Amino acid sequence: MTPLLEGPVRPWQHPYSAAVRFCHLVSSFLAAAVQLTSTPDPDANFAAAEEQIELAARRGAELVGLPENFAFMGEDALRLELAPALAERCSTFLVTMARRYQVTLLGGGFPVPSGEGHTLNRAELVGTEGQLLARYDKIHLFDVDLPDGNTYRESATVRPGEELPPVVAVPGLGRIGLSICYDVRFPELYRHLAAAGADVLMVPAAFTAFTGKDHWQVLLQARAIENTAYVVAPAQTGLHYGRRQSHGHALVIDPWGTVLADAGDAPGLAVAPIDPRHGERVRAQMPSLQHRRPALF
């Protein structure tokens, strides 16, 4: 990726500086976080995703995010069986939708084969001409035993990515940083994105209903506040199959931590403006990133 800042870095050019971050944006734009109830039926899932993308475009959104597992939410064995076809179909779908509706589109996590019995959990960001802008393979895998009796072992069938998530400069939309779901519990990942100049943090997810009620919003607000960046968090919601239920509440959050839009618990959209002037004000008023003392840690 091309460095965001070339040559000697002067104080006003530091990536944490309000003078640099957001300075490349001249006007606000609308971002949409899509909320779906994906199932084991890919055809139905793609149709539902397109419906929400079209609605987002009609509302004027220029940046649209789909949640993790937007194309498939089902048992691991079936996901592994479908993965080769799904990987190709998901990439093609994102290109087609971005071109058709003239949006920058994030596909927030879909399976890509990675050796026998495993996949990667991959997100792709696609531009309005169908060009691939960025790709990220999820590095933190959800292996937990929850108090509600549910056990999750993502690593049983998913390999972690081996590279930090990218930040990509998109003309008119600013610098967009990628992540996926469980990553939100690891603040150092988002500090990496902030250090790379991210204005908008994308957090597509399929948060469980049990963890989501206590953790989802507060984690997203923390990532927005501590990095003085917008957060766009597409989400899964409702019952997918068996006992697998997601929390919902796709959110758009501003750099002060204010929730600008909440999709609630039904399929739909959270749509809100990304305003560079507001971002500059927050960073000027609360320049905490410039006050860090990394040499002491």
C-alpha positions in Angstrom: 0.0 0.0 0.0 1.3 3.5 -0.8 2.4 5.4 2.3 -0.1 7.9 3.5 2.6 10.4 4.2 5.8 10.6 2.1 9.1 12.2 3.1 9.9 13.7 6.5 6.9 13.8 8.9 6.5 17.3 10.2 4.4 17.9 13.4 1.4 19.0 11.4 1.7 16.0 9.2 1.6 13.4 12.0 -1.1 10.8 11.2 -2.6 11.4 14.6 -2.9 15.2 14.0 -6.3 16.7 13.4 -4.6 18.8 10.7 -4.0 15.6 8.7 -6.8 13.3 9.5 -10.0 14.3 7.7 -8.2 17.1 5.9 -8.5 15.3 2.5 -12.3 15.3 2.8 -14.2 18.4 1.7 -17.8 17.4 2.4 -19.8 14.9 4.3 -21.3 11.7 2.9 -23.7 9.1 4.1 -22.6 5.7 5.3 -24.9 2.7 5.7 -24.5 -0.3 7.9 -26.6 -3.2 6.6 -28.3 -5.5 9.0 -29.3 -9.0 7.9 -30.7 -12.3 9.2 -28.6 -14.6 7.0 -29.4 -18.4 6.9 -27.9 -21.5 5.4 -29.5 -20.5 2.0 -27.1 -18.4 0.0 -29.6 -17.6 -2.7 -31.9 -16.0 -0.1 -29.0 -14.3 1.5 -27.8 -12.6 -1.7 -31.3 -11.5 -2.5 -31.7 -10.0 1.0 -28.3 -8.3 0.8 -29.1 -6.7 -2.6 -32.4 -5.4 -1.3 -30.7 -3.6 1.5 -27.9 -2.3 -0.8 -30.5 -0.9 -3.1 -32.3 0.8 -0.2 -29.1 2.3 1.0 -28.2 3.7 -2.4 -31.7 5.1 -2.7 -31.2 6.9 0.6 -28.0 8.4 -0.8 -25.4 6.3 0.9 -22.0 6.3 -0.7 -20.3 3.8 1.6 -22.3 0.6 2.4 -21.2 -2.3 4.6 -22.5 -5.8 4.7 -22.2 -7.8 7.9 -19.9 -10.8 8.6 -21.3 -14.0 7.1 -23.6 -12.1 4.9 -23.8 -14.9 2.3 -24.0 -17.9 4.7 -24.9 -18.6 8.3 -25.1 -22.3 8.9 -23.3 -25.4 10.2 -19.5 -25.6 9.7 -19.7 -28.8 7.6 -22.0 -27.2 5.1 -20.0 -23.9 5.0 -16.8 -25.9 4.2 -18.7 -27.8 1.5 -20.0 -24.6 -0.1 -16.8 -22.5 0.4 -15.2 -22.9 -3.0 -18.3 -21.7 -4.8 -19.2 -19.1 -2.2 -15.8 -17.4 -2.3 -16.1 -16.8 -6.0 -19.7 -15.9 -5.9 -19.2 -13.4 -3.0 -16.4 -11.6 -4.8 -18.5 -11.4 -8.0 -21.5 -10.2 -6.1 -19.6 -7.4 -4.4 -18.3 -6.2 -7.8 -21.7 -6.4 -9.4 -23.5 -4.6 -6.6 -20.9 -1.8 -6.3 -21.1 -1.1 -10.0 -24.9 -1.4 -10.2 -25.7 0.9 -7.3 -22.6 3.1 -7.6 -21.5 2.6 -4.0 -18.2 1.7 -2.3 -19.2 -1.7 -0.8 -17.7 -3.8 2.0 -18.5 -7.5 2.1 -17.9 -8.0 5.7 -16.8 -11.6 5.9 -17.2 -14.7 3.7 -15.5 -18.1 3.5 -12.4 -18.6 1.3 -10.9 -22.1 1.1 -7.6 -22.4 3.0 -6.3 -26.0 3.0 -8.2 -29.1 3.9 -11.0 -28.6 6.4 -10.5 -24.8 6.8 -11.4 -21.5 5.3 -10.3 -17.9 5.8 -12.9 -15.3 7.0 -12.3 -12.6 4.4 -13.6 -9.1 4.0 -13.3 -7.2 0.7 -13.9 -3.5 0.0 -14.9 -2.8 -3.6 -15.1 0.6 -5.4 -17.8 2.0 -7.6 -16.2 0.8 -10.7 -15.9 -2.7 -9.3 -12.2 -2.4 -8.5 -10.9 -4.2 -5.4 -9.7 -1.5 -3.0 -8.7 -3.7 0.0 -8.9 -7.2 1.4 -8.5 -8.5 4.9 -8.5 -12.0 6.5 -9.8 -12.0 10.1 -6.9 -12.5 12.5 -8.7 -13.0 15.8 -10.9 -16.1 16.0 -13.9 -16.5 18.3 -13.1 -19.5 20.6 -15.2 -19.1 23.7 -17.5 -20.9 26.2 -20.3 -18.6 27.1 -22.4 -18.6 30.3 -25.5 -19.3 28.3 -24.2 -22.8 27.5 -23.1 -22.1 24.0 -19.6 -23.0 22.9 -17.9 -21.5 19.8 -14.7 -22.7 18.2 -14.2 -20.6 15.1 -10.6 -21.9 14.8 -11.9 -25.5 14.3 -12.6 -24.6 10.7 -11.2 -21.2 10.1 -7.5 -20.2 9.8 -6.5 -16.8 11.1 -5.1 -14.2 8.7 -1.4 -13.4 9.0 -1.4 -9.7 8.1 -2.7 -6.7 9.9 -5.8 -5.1 8.4 -5.3 -2.4 5.8 -6.3 1.3 5.7 -7.2 2.4 2.2 -7.7 6.0 0.9 -10.9 6.2 -1.1 -11.5 9.5 -2.9 -14.3 11.5 -1.4 -14.8 9.0 1.5 -11.5 9.3 3.4 -9.3 6.6 4.8 -11.1 3.5 5.6 -9.8 0.8 8.0 -11.0 -2.8 8.0 -11.7 -5.3 10.8 -14.1 -8.1 11.5 -16.4 -8.8 14.5 -14.2 -10.4 17.3 -11.4 -8.0 16.4 -13.3 -5.3 18.2 -12.1 -6.7 21.5 -8.5 -6.0 20.6 -7.9 -2.2 20.9 -4.3 -2.5 19.6 -5.7 -3.5 16.2 -7.6 -0.2 16.0 -4.7 1.8 17.2 -2.8 0.3 14.3 -5.6 1.6 12.0 -5.6 5.0 13.6 -1.8 5.2 13.3 -2.3 4.5 9.6 -4.6 7.5 9.4 -8.0 5.8 9.4 -11.0 8.2 9.5 -13.6 5.5 9.4 -13.4 2.1 11.1 -15.5 -0.7 9.5 -16.6 -3.4 12.0 -18.8 -5.9 10.2 -20.0 -8.5 12.7 -22.2 -11.4 13.7 -22.2 -10.8 17.5 -24.0 -13.4 19.5 -27.2 -12.3 21.2 -25.8 -13.2 24.6 -22.6 -11.2 24.4 -24.1 -8.4 22.3 -26.5 -7.2 24.9 -23.7 -6.2 27.2 -20.7 -5.7 25.0 -21.5 -4.7 21.5 -22.3 -1.0 21.7 -19.8 -0.2 24.5 -16.9 -1.8 22.6 -17.7 0.1 19.4 -18.1 3.3 21.3 -14.7 2.7 23.0 -13.0 2.1 19.6 -14.5 5.3 18.2 -13.6 7.4 21.3 -10.1 6.2 21.8 -9.2 6.6 18.1 -11.3 9.7 17.4 -12.7 8.0 14.3 -16.1 7.2 12.9 -17.3 3.6 13.3 -19.6 1.8 10.8 -20.7 -1.5 12.2 -22.9 -3.7 10.0 -24.5 -6.6 11.9 -26.4 -9.9 11.8 -29.6 -10.1 13.8 -32.1 -12.7 14.9 -32.2 -16.6 14.6 -30.1 -18.1 11.8 -30.3 -21.8 12.4 -30.4 -24.1 15.5 -29.6 -22.1 18.5 -27.4 -19.5 16.7 -28.9 -16.1 17.3 -27.3 -12.7 16.7 -27.7 -9.4 18.6 -28.4 -7.0 15.8 -28.1 -3.2 16.3 -26.0 -2.3 13.4 -24.5 1.1 14.3 -22.9 4.2 13.0 -20.9 6.1 15.7 -19.1 9.4 15.6 -15.6 10.2 16.9 -17.1 11.5 20.2 -18.8 8.2 20.8 -22.3 9.3 20.0 -24.5 6.7 18.3 -25.8 8.4 15.1 -27.9 5.5 13.8 -29.1 2.1 15.2 -30.8 -0.5 13.1 -32.5 -2.1 16.1 -33.2 -5.8 16.1 -34.8 -6.3 12.6 -33.2 -6.5 9.2 -32.6 -3.0 7.8 -30.1 -0.2 7.8 -28.3 2.2 10.0 -27.6 5.3 7.9 -25.8 8.5 9.1 -23.5 11.2 7.8 -19.7 11.0 8.0 -18.8 14.7 8.5 -15.1 15.6 8.2 -15.6 19.0 9.9 -17.0 17.3 13.0 -14.1 14.9 13.0 -11.6 17.7 12.9 -13.4 19.5 15.8 -13.3 16.3 18.0 -9.6 15.8 17.3 -8.8 19.4 18.1 -10.8 19.3 21.3 -9.6 15.9 22.4 -6.1 15.4 21.0 -5.5 12.3 23.0 -3.7 10.4 20.2 -1.1 13.1 20.1 -0.5 12.8 23.8 0.5 9.1 23.7 3.9 8.1 25.1 4.7 4.9 23.3 8.3 4.9 24.4 7.2 4.2 28.0 5.4 1.0 27.1 
